[in-house]
């Protein structure tokens, strides 16, 4: 897949999956931050790779 990410701060990343899901990855873990309600029904379907 073609995952993309933005470095928000050192150790904090915003990942975007090939399907448009958005995940915040930081020292607390991974959080689904997608805004589409339909996508939030399955937030862990495509988790981002470990940073």
C-alpha positions as CSV (number, residue, x, y, z in Angstrom):
1,X,0.0,0.0,0.0
2,X,0.9,3.6,-0.3
3,X,0.8,4.9,3.3
4,X,1.7,8.5,3.8
5,X,2.6,10.4,6.9
6,X,3.3,13.9,8.3
7,X,5.6,14.5,11.2
8,X,3.6,16.8,13.5
9,X,6.2,17.0,16.2
10,X,9.2,14.7,17.0
11,X,7.6,11.3,17.8
12,X,4.1,12.3,16.7
13,X,2.9,11.3,13.2
14,X,-0.3,11.6,11.2
15,X,-0.7,8.5,9.0
16,X,-3.0,8.3,6.0
17,X,-3.9,4.9,4.6
18,X,-4.4,4.1,0.9
19,X,-8.2,4.1,1.7
20,X,-8.2,7.5,3.3
21,X,-8.2,6.5,7.0
22,X,-6.3,8.9,9.3
23,X,-4.4,7.8,12.4
24,X,-2.5,9.8,14.9
25,X,0.6,7.9,16.2
26,X,2.4,9.2,19.3
27,X,3.8,8.0,22.6
28,X,0.3,7.1,23.8
29,X,-0.3,4.7,20.9
30,X,-2.4,4.9,17.8
31,X,-5.7,6.8,17.5
32,X,-8.2,6.8,14.6
33,X,-8.8,10.4,13.8
34,X,-10.8,9.9,10.6
35,X,-13.7,12.3,10.1
36,X,-15.9,10.1,7.9
37,X,-18.5,8.4,10.2
38,X,-18.7,5.3,7.9
39,X,-15.0,4.7,8.1
40,X,-15.0,5.0,11.9
41,X,-17.1,1.8,12.1
42,X,-13.9,-0.2,11.4
43,X,-11.1,2.0,12.8
44,X,-8.6,-0.7,13.2
45,X,-9.1,-2.3,9.7
46,X,-5.8,-1.0,8.4
47,X,-3.6,0.1,11.3
48,X,-0.5,2.1,10.4
49,X,2.9,0.4,10.7
50,X,4.8,1.0,13.9
51,X,6.8,4.2,13.8
